[in-house]
Amino acid sequence: MVEAVIWDFGGVLTTSPFEAFARFERERGLPADIIRRTNALNHHENAWAQFERAELDIEAFDSLFAEESLALGAEVRGKDVLPLLSGDLRPEMVEALRRVKANFKTGCITNNLPANAIGSHSGRSLYVAEVMALFDHIIESAKIGLRKPDPRIYRMMTEQLNVDPKDCVYLDDLGVNLKPAREMGMTTIKVVDAPQAIAELEAATGLALR
């Protein structure tokens, strides 16, 4: 029986930043996937991981990311990557979240960056705030110093929502972040695109979400 649906934010409720990464690499003549490969190497302790736990300031992140990417073949400044992160909200996913909220508990676990790392876009921020209000509880990596896939962050969410992991559905666009949730007993959905994710969520919850 489903009691709660827990969501990742970027790449789930918004379009994936991977598309922006690929476009940036093409425009700059960089090796394909250099940004994703830099993020993936030593993914618990690299510049990205430390920044999402708020262990680095923006200047230290900028230079460490440049070092790490250069070691893989091409220098990319961390500050150049940050503007690529704010994807567009997917209205159909937001609508699915609204319908889920009317029936189940909702949570959001997001690996995010320290406040003001990307800069503010006031119109977008207002809309994002409306979406975030649909969650009963939100856990942000940069605020608690833990990030996915650390199993503790998922346990914190189930404790806050007062639910058994076996009664939860968890959506994320990264397989590495789904694994700990699945091992805890959650039903997991890897988000490839909105129609696929919504269809799987409808099957898991028994709700009509479109």
HUWOMO-V34170 format. One record per helix or strand. SS is the DSSP state (H for helix, E for strand). FROM is the first residue (numbers start at 1). LEN is the number of residues. If there is no record, write none. Layout:
ss=SS from=FROM len=LEN
ss=SS from=FROM len=LEN
//
This chain:
ss=E from=4 len=4
ss=E from=14 len=1
ss=H from=17 len=12
ss=H from=34 len=7
ss=H from=47 len=6
ss=H from=58 len=14
ss=H from=78 len=5
ss=E from=89 len=1
ss=H from=91 len=11
ss=E from=105 len=6
ss=H from=122 len=11
ss=E from=137 len=4
ss=H from=141 len=4
ss=H from=151 len=11
ss=H from=165 len=3
ss=E from=168 len=5
ss=H from=175 len=10
ss=E from=187 len=4
ss=H from=194 len=12
//
